[in-house]
Amino acid sequence: MTNTTAKNKLTCSVKEAAEILNVHTSTVEKLIAAGTIPAGRIGRAYVMRTSDIERYAEKIILDQTAERLTKGHRPMSSRASLRIA
């Protein structure tokens, strides 16, 4: 499943959510059980909104990036910042 397909679908299955997140289906099932990702059952299958899966991925990316930037971050000297630019 490609991102363009994901954006056109309102809902997705556990398998499709796992493909979007690049994780195993059991990881998605654990996230559902923990209440981290909202999902409902229709028959025996879980159904999730594709936008919720994408929002979860975005949150994880932003949170982990912010943590990397602030954890152990030493301010650059003015000379070092000039070399980067």
C-alpha positions in Angstrom: 0.0 0.0 0.0 1.4 3.4 -1.0 1.0 6.7 0.8 -1.3 8.0 -2.0 -3.6 5.0 -1.6 -3.6 5.5 2.2 -4.6 9.1 1.8 -7.6 8.2 -0.4 -9.0 5.6 2.1 -11.0 6.7 5.1 -10.4 3.5 7.0 -7.7 0.8 7.1 -7.2 -2.7 8.5 -4.6 -3.9 11.0 -2.5 -5.1 8.1 -2.8 -1.8 6.2 -2.0 0.2 9.4 1.1 -2.0 9.9 2.2 -1.2 6.3 1.7 2.5 6.8 3.7 2.5 10.1 6.3 -0.1 8.8 5.7 -2.4 11.8 4.4 -5.9 12.3 0.7 -6.4 12.6 1.1 -7.6 16.3 2.6 -4.2 17.1 -0.6 -2.5 15.7 -2.7 -4.9 17.8 -0.7 -4.0 20.9 -1.2 -0.3 20.2 -5.0 -0.9 19.8 -5.2 -2.9 23.0 -3.3 -0.2 24.9 -5.7 2.5 23.5 -2.9 4.3 21.8 -4.5 4.0 18.4 -8.3 4.3 18.3 -10.0 1.3 16.6 -13.4 -0.4 16.4 -14.4 -3.9 15.6 -16.6 -4.8 12.7 -17.2 -8.5 13.0 -13.9 -10.0 13.9 -11.7 -7.3 12.2 -10.4 -4.1 13.7 -11.1 -0.9 11.6 -9.1 2.3 12.1 -9.3 5.7 10.5 -6.3 6.2 8.2 -6.0 9.7 9.5 -5.5 8.4 13.1 -2.7 6.1 11.9 -1.0 9.0 10.1 -1.5 11.3 13.1 0.1 8.7 15.4 3.1 8.3 13.1 3.5 12.1 12.9 3.3 12.4 16.7 5.9 9.7 17.2 8.3 11.3 14.7 7.9 14.8 16.2 8.2 13.6 19.8 11.3 11.6 19.1 12.9 14.3 17.1 12.3 16.9 19.8 13.7 14.5 22.4 16.9 14.0 20.3 17.3 17.7 19.8 16.9 18.5 23.5 18.6 15.5 25.2 22.2 16.2 25.7 22.1 19.0 23.2 25.0 21.4 23.7 24.7 24.9 22.2 26.9 25.5 19.3 29.6 28.1 19.5 29.1 31.0 17.1 32.1 29.7 15.0 30.6 26.2 14.7 27.3 27.6 13.5 29.1 29.7 10.8 30.8 26.6 9.5 27.4 24.8 9.1 25.9 27.7 7.1 
